[in-house]
Amino acid sequence: MILSFTTKRPIIDTIKQPFNWSLIMPTTHPILADVSAGISELKKNPMAVMAQGEGSPVAILNRNEPVFYAVPASAYEAILDKLEDIELASIVRSRMDQSEVEIALDEL
């Protein structure tokens, strides 16, 4: 216990509010892109920011925190294709054990 020299009371008693650790410990945020840019830089020249990414997503930061990811159209389309493939594979796996139904082409 630390004592105050002037009052001989514990210093802890003089603190009225709990200590705010966020003042000392900075919050960290993962940046899930190889390239990042500030939002003001994006406002000035969005195409130059996207060119820095060389076809990969660019993390856009506001006060050193990621606020969104700018994703090129080709990368976005590839993501959607991959998600569709995953969904179709899930449907195929769920129907694997179903019995087959034979249908003649003339019946269609």
Biotite code that builds the C-alpha atoms (Angstrom):
import biotite.structure as struc

atoms = struc.array([
    struc.Atom([0.000, 0.000, 0.000], chain_id="A", res_id=1, res_name="MET", atom_name="CA", element="C"),
    struc.Atom([1.317, 3.448, -0.945], chain_id="A", res_id=2, res_name="ILE", atom_name="CA", element="C"),
    struc.Atom([0.830, 6.208, 1.616], chain_id="A", res_id=3, res_name="LEU", atom_name="CA", element="C"),
    struc.Atom([0.577, 9.897, 0.936], chain_id="A", res_id=4, res_name="SER", atom_name="CA", element="C"),
    struc.Atom([3.304, 11.858, 2.728], chain_id="A", res_id=5, res_name="PHE", atom_name="CA", element="C"),
    struc.Atom([1.081, 14.789, 3.595], chain_id="A", res_id=6, res_name="THR", atom_name="CA", element="C"),
    struc.Atom([-1.947, 12.995, 5.023], chain_id="A", res_id=7, res_name="THR", atom_name="CA", element="C"),
    struc.Atom([-0.600, 9.528, 5.831], chain_id="A", res_id=8, res_name="LYS", atom_name="CA", element="C"),
    struc.Atom([-3.698, 8.068, 4.098], chain_id="A", res_id=9, res_name="ARG", atom_name="CA", element="C"),
    struc.Atom([-3.594, 5.561, 1.303], chain_id="A", res_id=10, res_name="PRO", atom_name="CA", element="C"),
    struc.Atom([-3.486, 7.342, -2.056], chain_id="A", res_id=11, res_name="ILE", atom_name="CA", element="C"),
    struc.Atom([-6.028, 4.877, -3.386], chain_id="A", res_id=12, res_name="ILE", atom_name="CA", element="C"),
    struc.Atom([-8.655, 6.437, -1.114], chain_id="A", res_id=13, res_name="ASP", atom_name="CA", element="C"),
    struc.Atom([-8.205, 9.810, -2.819], chain_id="A", res_id=14, res_name="THR", atom_name="CA", element="C"),
    struc.Atom([-9.118, 8.423, -6.251], chain_id="A", res_id=15, res_name="ILE", atom_name="CA", element="C"),
    struc.Atom([-12.847, 8.847, -6.682], chain_id="A", res_id=16, res_name="LYS", atom_name="CA", element="C"),
    struc.Atom([-13.368, 7.337, -10.153], chain_id="A", res_id=17, res_name="GLN", atom_name="CA", element="C"),
    struc.Atom([-12.041, 4.093, -11.582], chain_id="A", res_id=18, res_name="PRO", atom_name="CA", element="C"),
    struc.Atom([-8.994, 4.389, -13.783], chain_id="A", res_id=19, res_name="PHE", atom_name="CA", element="C"),
    struc.Atom([-9.705, 4.542, -17.504], chain_id="A", res_id=20, res_name="ASN", atom_name="CA", element="C"),
    struc.Atom([-7.272, 2.125, -19.155], chain_id="A", res_id=21, res_name="TRP", atom_name="CA", element="C"),
    struc.Atom([-8.315, 3.218, -22.658], chain_id="A", res_id=22, res_name="SER", atom_name="CA", element="C"),
    struc.Atom([-6.295, 6.394, -22.113], chain_id="A", res_id=23, res_name="LEU", atom_name="CA", element="C"),
    struc.Atom([-3.104, 4.351, -21.885], chain_id="A", res_id=24, res_name="ILE", atom_name="CA", element="C"),
    struc.Atom([-3.777, 1.270, -23.969], chain_id="A", res_id=25, res_name="MET", atom_name="CA", element="C"),
    struc.Atom([-4.504, 2.044, -27.627], chain_id="A", res_id=26, res_name="PRO", atom_name="CA", element="C"),
    struc.Atom([-7.146, -0.061, -29.292], chain_id="A", res_id=27, res_name="THR", atom_name="CA", element="C"),
    struc.Atom([-5.890, -2.098, -32.204], chain_id="A", res_id=28, res_name="THR", atom_name="CA", element="C"),
    struc.Atom([-7.842, -3.156, -35.222], chain_id="A", res_id=29, res_name="HIS", atom_name="CA", element="C"),
    struc.Atom([-6.787, -5.839, -37.671], chain_id="A", res_id=30, res_name="PRO", atom_name="CA", element="C"),
    struc.Atom([-6.352, -4.570, -41.211], chain_id="A", res_id=31, res_name="ILE", atom_name="CA", element="C"),
    struc.Atom([-7.261, -7.350, -43.593], chain_id="A", res_id=32, res_name="LEU", atom_name="CA", element="C"),
    struc.Atom([-5.577, -5.898, -46.672], chain_id="A", res_id=33, res_name="ALA", atom_name="CA", element="C"),
    struc.Atom([-2.009, -5.414, -47.830], chain_id="A", res_id=34, res_name="ASP", atom_name="CA", element="C"),
    struc.Atom([-2.643, -1.776, -48.773], chain_id="A", res_id=35, res_name="VAL", atom_name="CA", element="C"),
    struc.Atom([-4.362, 0.920, -46.731], chain_id="A", res_id=36, res_name="SER", atom_name="CA", element="C"),
    struc.Atom([-5.207, 4.560, -47.358], chain_id="A", res_id=37, res_name="ALA", atom_name="CA", element="C"),
    struc.Atom([-6.804, 7.377, -45.435], chain_id="A", res_id=38, res_name="GLY", atom_name="CA", element="C"),
    struc.Atom([-10.308, 8.509, -46.211], chain_id="A", res_id=39, res_name="ILE", atom_name="CA", element="C"),
    struc.Atom([-9.039, 11.983, -47.152], chain_id="A", res_id=40, res_name="SER", atom_name="CA", element="C"),
    struc.Atom([-6.652, 10.404, -49.663], chain_id="A", res_id=41, res_name="GLU", atom_name="CA", element="C"),
    struc.Atom([-9.565, 8.415, -51.099], chain_id="A", res_id=42, res_name="LEU", atom_name="CA", element="C"),
    struc.Atom([-11.620, 11.606, -51.466], chain_id="A", res_id=43, res_name="LYS", atom_name="CA", element="C"),
    struc.Atom([-8.791, 13.359, -53.326], chain_id="A", res_id=44, res_name="LYS", atom_name="CA", element="C"),
    struc.Atom([-8.085, 10.635, -55.869], chain_id="A", res_id=45, res_name="ASN", atom_name="CA", element="C"),
    struc.Atom([-10.088, 7.392, -55.581], chain_id="A", res_id=46, res_name="PRO", atom_name="CA", element="C"),
    struc.Atom([-8.661, 5.822, -58.729], chain_id="A", res_id=47, res_name="MET", atom_name="CA", element="C"),
    struc.Atom([-5.079, 6.348, -57.547], chain_id="A", res_id=48, res_name="ALA", atom_name="CA", element="C"),
    struc.Atom([-5.928, 4.659, -54.235], chain_id="A", res_id=49, res_name="VAL", atom_name="CA", element="C"),
    struc.Atom([-7.406, 1.676, -56.074], chain_id="A", res_id=50, res_name="MET", atom_name="CA", element="C"),
    struc.Atom([-4.359, 1.531, -58.366], chain_id="A", res_id=51, res_name="ALA", atom_name="CA", element="C"),
    struc.Atom([-2.142, 1.181, -55.281], chain_id="A", res_id=52, res_name="GLN", atom_name="CA", element="C"),
    struc.Atom([-3.983, -2.041, -54.454], chain_id="A", res_id=53, res_name="GLY", atom_name="CA", element="C"),
    struc.Atom([-3.025, -3.575, -57.824], chain_id="A", res_id=54, res_name="GLU", atom_name="CA", element="C"),
    struc.Atom([-6.299, -5.507, -58.046], chain_id="A", res_id=55, res_name="GLY", atom_name="CA", element="C"),
    struc.Atom([-6.528, -6.366, -54.349], chain_id="A", res_id=56, res_name="SER", atom_name="CA", element="C"),
    struc.Atom([-8.791, -4.801, -51.704], chain_id="A", res_id=57, res_name="PRO", atom_name="CA", element="C"),
    struc.Atom([-7.654, -1.553, -50.080], chain_id="A", res_id=58, res_name="VAL", atom_name="CA", element="C"),
    struc.Atom([-8.427, -0.841, -46.430], chain_id="A", res_id=59, res_name="ALA", atom_name="CA", element="C"),
    struc.Atom([-9.786, 2.679, -45.982], chain_id="A", res_id=60, res_name="ILE", atom_name="CA", element="C"),
    struc.Atom([-8.883, 4.178, -42.622], chain_id="A", res_id=61, res_name="LEU", atom_name="CA", element="C"),
    struc.Atom([-10.440, 6.980, -40.611], chain_id="A", res_id=62, res_name="ASN", atom_name="CA", element="C"),
    struc.Atom([-8.286, 8.085, -37.653], chain_id="A", res_id=63, res_name="ARG", atom_name="CA", element="C"),
    struc.Atom([-6.163, 4.949, -38.090], chain_id="A", res_id=64, res_name="ASN", atom_name="CA", element="C"),
    struc.Atom([-9.167, 2.612, -37.822], chain_id="A", res_id=65, res_name="GLU", atom_name="CA", element="C"),
    struc.Atom([-10.449, 0.637, -40.806], chain_id="A", res_id=66, res_name="PRO", atom_name="CA", element="C"),
    struc.Atom([-13.917, 1.852, -41.770], chain_id="A", res_id=67, res_name="VAL", atom_name="CA", element="C"),
    struc.Atom([-14.419, -0.104, -44.988], chain_id="A", res_id=68, res_name="PHE", atom_name="CA", element="C"),
    struc.Atom([-12.626, -1.987, -47.734], chain_id="A", res_id=69, res_name="TYR", atom_name="CA", element="C"),
    struc.Atom([-12.574, -0.775, -51.315], chain_id="A", res_id=70, res_name="ALA", atom_name="CA", element="C"),
    struc.Atom([-12.746, -3.892, -53.456], chain_id="A", res_id=71, res_name="VAL", atom_name="CA", element="C"),
    struc.Atom([-12.145, -3.831, -57.235], chain_id="A", res_id=72, res_name="PRO", atom_name="CA", element="C"),
    struc.Atom([-15.057, -5.060, -59.353], chain_id="A", res_id=73, res_name="ALA", atom_name="CA", element="C"),
    struc.Atom([-13.159, -8.138, -60.563], chain_id="A", res_id=74, res_name="SER", atom_name="CA", element="C"),
    struc.Atom([-12.309, -9.182, -56.990], chain_id="A", res_id=75, res_name="ALA", atom_name="CA", element="C"),
    struc.Atom([-15.926, -8.635, -55.882], chain_id="A", res_id=76, res_name="TYR", atom_name="CA", element="C"),
    struc.Atom([-17.214, -10.768, -58.751], chain_id="A", res_id=77, res_name="GLU", atom_name="CA", element="C"),
    struc.Atom([-14.709, -13.509, -57.853], chain_id="A", res_id=78, res_name="ALA", atom_name="CA", element="C"),
    struc.Atom([-15.913, -13.424, -54.218], chain_id="A", res_id=79, res_name="ILE", atom_name="CA", element="C"),
    struc.Atom([-19.553, -13.762, -55.311], chain_id="A", res_id=80, res_name="LEU", atom_name="CA", element="C"),
    struc.Atom([-18.675, -16.642, -57.666], chain_id="A", res_id=81, res_name="ASP", atom_name="CA", element="C"),
    struc.Atom([-16.843, -18.424, -54.852], chain_id="A", res_id=82, res_name="LYS", atom_name="CA", element="C"),
    struc.Atom([-19.777, -17.940, -52.457], chain_id="A", res_id=83, res_name="LEU", atom_name="CA", element="C"),
    struc.Atom([-22.192, -19.308, -55.072], chain_id="A", res_id=84, res_name="GLU", atom_name="CA", element="C"),
    struc.Atom([-19.930, -22.349, -55.593], chain_id="A", res_id=85, res_name="ASP", atom_name="CA", element="C"),
    struc.Atom([-19.857, -22.968, -51.825], chain_id="A", res_id=86, res_name="ILE", atom_name="CA", element="C"),
    struc.Atom([-23.652, -22.730, -51.631], chain_id="A", res_id=87, res_name="GLU", atom_name="CA", element="C"),
    struc.Atom([-24.138, -25.094, -54.592], chain_id="A", res_id=88, res_name="LEU", atom_name="CA", element="C"),
    struc.Atom([-21.659, -27.585, -53.101], chain_id="A", res_id=89, res_name="ALA", atom_name="CA", element="C"),
    struc.Atom([-23.642, -27.519, -49.866], chain_id="A", res_id=90, res_name="SER", atom_name="CA", element="C"),
    struc.Atom([-26.856, -28.280, -51.754], chain_id="A", res_id=91, res_name="ILE", atom_name="CA", element="C"),
    struc.Atom([-25.161, -31.152, -53.600], chain_id="A", res_id=92, res_name="VAL", atom_name="CA", element="C"),
    struc.Atom([-23.854, -32.642, -50.327], chain_id="A", res_id=93, res_name="ARG", atom_name="CA", element="C"),
    struc.Atom([-27.297, -32.413, -48.716], chain_id="A", res_id=94, res_name="SER", atom_name="CA", element="C"),
    struc.Atom([-28.881, -34.253, -51.676], chain_id="A", res_id=95, res_name="ARG", atom_name="CA", element="C"),
    struc.Atom([-26.232, -36.965, -52.059], chain_id="A", res_id=96, res_name="MET", atom_name="CA", element="C"),
    struc.Atom([-28.113, -39.596, -50.080], chain_id="A", res_id=97, res_name="ASP", atom_name="CA", element="C"),
    struc.Atom([-31.456, -39.033, -51.789], chain_id="A", res_id=98, res_name="GLN", atom_name="CA", element="C"),
    struc.Atom([-32.800, -41.752, -54.027], chain_id="A", res_id=99, res_name="SER", atom_name="CA", element="C"),
    struc.Atom([-32.700, -41.198, -57.771], chain_id="A", res_id=100, res_name="GLU", atom_name="CA", element="C"),
    struc.Atom([-35.864, -40.614, -59.740], chain_id="A", res_id=101, res_name="VAL", atom_name="CA", element="C"),
    struc.Atom([-35.909, -41.876, -63.313], chain_id="A", res_id=102, res_name="GLU", atom_name="CA", element="C"),
    struc.Atom([-37.694, -39.714, -65.840], chain_id="A", res_id=103, res_name="ILE", atom_name="CA", element="C"),
    struc.Atom([-37.986, -40.192, -69.563], chain_id="A", res_id=104, res_name="ALA", atom_name="CA", element="C"),
    struc.Atom([-37.128, -37.203, -71.732], chain_id="A", res_id=105, res_name="LEU", atom_name="CA", element="C"),
    struc.Atom([-40.562, -37.425, -73.397], chain_id="A", res_id=106, res_name="ASP", atom_name="CA", element="C"),
    struc.Atom([-42.218, -36.840, -70.014], chain_id="A", res_id=107, res_name="GLU", atom_name="CA", element="C"),
    struc.Atom([-40.533, -33.484, -69.623], chain_id="A", res_id=108, res_name="LEU", atom_name="CA", element="C"),
])
